[in-house]
Amino acid sequence: MAIPKSQPVTRKSLFSEPANTQPKGNNMAKTILVVDDSASVRQVIGITLRGAGYEVVEGCDGADGLKRLDGRKVNLVISDVNMPVMDGLTFVSEMKQLPDYRFTPVIMLTTESADDMKRKGQAAGAKAWMVKPFKPELLLNAVQKLVLP
Amino acid sequence: MAALTLPSIQLASMRPQLLRIAPAILACVCAALPMFGPEAWLRVAAVAGVAGACVAMLRGQAPAAALQPMPETPEAPISPLPALLVEVLPVWEGHIGSVRTQSAAAIEQMIASFSSILERFDAAGFKNVQRKEDASTAISLLTLCQRELGPVIACLQGVIDSKADLLGHVRLLSETITELTDLAGEVGLIAAQTNILAINASIEAAHAGNAGRGFAIIAAEVRRLSNASSDIGKRITTRMARASETMQATLDAASSADLADRDAMSASGQVMEDVLDHVRELADSTESMKDHGARLRTDVEQLLVALQFQDRIRQILEVVEADMQRMRAASSQDEVPGARQWLEKLGSTYTMVEEHRHHGDTEVTASDEEITFF
């Protein structure tokens, strides 16, 4: 009777692989543009998104965010509202004028919670309004729901 | 400007004392008049009139003068408060700016450090406990060892079982050889009895004389055949004995090997079981370590979320800084807005609910929705 050939034991098989929250069947990393004048907020958002497998591009205000929209593929934008140089609502309105990014979904992430501000965000073209401080799982769920394939 | 105001300030502080001693001075002068003559009365009357006018003037102005600050110059009076603000506000703004800058830098460094910790957790394989695991990729060390060792043990057991079958066949063969040996012995007995019968037949043929000659020949042939059979029987017996010896030796060797194999199999099984026990312990401690690591990772993530407070205090400090600058600009103007107008302007710059609440606007409430989809 022949002894069955055993499988080699690898280190990766000893522990669980990191969970991949990106949709199954899509192995290419999706790019998310994060626009916020607070470096600490950009850091925390970046940690959250990169941990879920997304690539992150950062802008420090609305004008800087528009510079990042240089033709690269961007699957979703997360933007603050109150920023120097160019505020978030103006940034979103300007972004929607660009042919390559007209249909790119936008999540406004801000300390503002007033209904009139939310209406302004919706009018500018945002798809969601999220109030800071944010919970990482809530942000990831929203991103997964809105991100372009 | 300070030198010009100094005598006025000193005079104002001396007025109560002057009021108390003025009547006493006047009384002393009047008491000393008889020593000087009639002209002195006229001079004293003039001095008394002037002194009385001064006392009246002092009494009339003393209560108000004790409370009101003296103007620095009579031509263009400036309140000290705006001048104070012009000097102090930039210092306050500098302190607030320093607080904002230092806290931002410190928290950014903390976030970077925590981010590095999270990367190390991910590299070590510690996952967030709140995230669902992918079952197809989670294979524990214990399960892997059991999967690898099980077929090996089963195969060894199969080899032993097949050897046992072989041993059984050898035993049967040995029994068959024993039976053949017995049969060979019976053949020899039959041959011996046939030989005796042939001898008796020869004897009877000899008694029969010439009539028994043919019978004697037959008897002799039968005797020859019985002798041949006896020889064959002996040779068969000899061969069977040798085969039996060989088979017995083989049987003994096979039995010994079977016992040795079973002992080795038992020892191997015990060793594998011990190894699996150790692996089980290692897997349990690894799972515990993974669990603690995952919880630590979750705690670090929550710390990062909590550090978002820096963004909120930064915004509050920026609002205060901007209003200080507005105050500094207004303090150099001749007219400043009223408090209500000022606070309305300040309130319009707020973005957070707690700013409105600290401003006294209790009607503003925080939205329960953390996210709103359009």
Interface residues (C-beta under 8 A of the other chain):
Chain A: M1 A2 I3 P4 S6 Q7 V9 S13 L14 F15 S16 E17 P18 A19 N20 T21 S38 A39 S40 V41 Q43 V44 I47 G51 V81 N82 T110 T111 E112 S113 D115 K118 G121 Q122 A126 K127 A128 W129 M130 V131 K132 P133 F134 K135 P136 E137 L138 A142 K145
Chain B: A104 I107 E108 I111 A112 F114 S115 L118 D122 G125 K127 N128 Q130 R131 K132 E133 D134 T137 A138 I139 S140 L141 L144 R147 E148 P151 V152 C155 G158 V159 S162 T286 K290 E301 L304 V305 A306 L307 Q308 F309 Q310 D311 R312 R314 Q315 T351 M352 V353 A366 S367 E369 E370 I371 T372 F373 F374
